[in-house]
């Protein structure tokens, strides 16, 4: 009997869950972003402009959906900089730790911003000034305050994504103590392009190993399109499986974890099916060089062709010692498609 881990009989929609426009510090208008992403085969864009939450339903059509969203941040104060021993006088921005989180509203028309203060609302275009509505909560860079921010967001009907932890100078003392997150951005494409350090599935593994078993791995562009360039676009996608391209159906799929993430500007690797049959994990995918299973600690296995040819199917026998597992599909260009982690105990047929 087959047990599908990624849903069957759904439509798969390519989404960019991290995007900036002229409403904050991006260089393309929301309309220009829509046209650029539709032309590359995307169906969904979350308009995560900094500190301003707007309803972009006017952009929706039969093949495109805008998610009501924003990017929240909290920064270290002047007293908590981390000067380097070789440059003790430099207390500037380069060493300041921050946290950035994308928030996705379950209600497309809800533009009230919980855990926000008037001074944090950002709207560069005059027509948006004064539209932000918030509760006056002041965010600070402490674990207690960040978790209270996440709690308030969850309570108000938002999914919360933790963004680019490497660029943010975060370490395990922060991210292993966060509570209530929906996802971790395991690839921030724009930051990866300029640092080579923002592809971080290992941090996802650390967070899951710490007990965050429901955490999801997402990818996004964080595109600002400086000078109109699209160089930092289309490289980090989240594929969402839903019955239709309707706001409530997409949010429901996101909540249930009916998604996987994939990298690559052109023809990123795709996962067509993931299921368990006779206690064997089976993966159907686009042509790949390697399919990996990563479990708890050093539990990992690979499938690849002995002659170096592409494969489109891989199988792994379930092992309770894996505790949980996730699948990675890697193509010949080094692009990767990642599933979430699944608990092994939930996958055995006798459970």
Secondary structure by P-SEA (a helix, b strand, c coil): cccccccccbbbbbbbcccccccccccccaaaaaaaaaaacccccccccccccccccccccccccccccbbbbccccccccccccccccccccccccbbbbbbbbcccccccccccccccccccccccccccccccccccccaaaaaaaaaaaaaabbbbbbcccccccccccccccccccccccccaaaaaacccccccaaaaaaaaaaccccbbbbbbcccccccccccccccbbbbbbcccccaaaaaaaaaacccccccccccccccccccccccbbbbbbccccbbbbbccccccccccccccccccbbbbccccccccbbbbbbccccbbbbbcccccccccccc
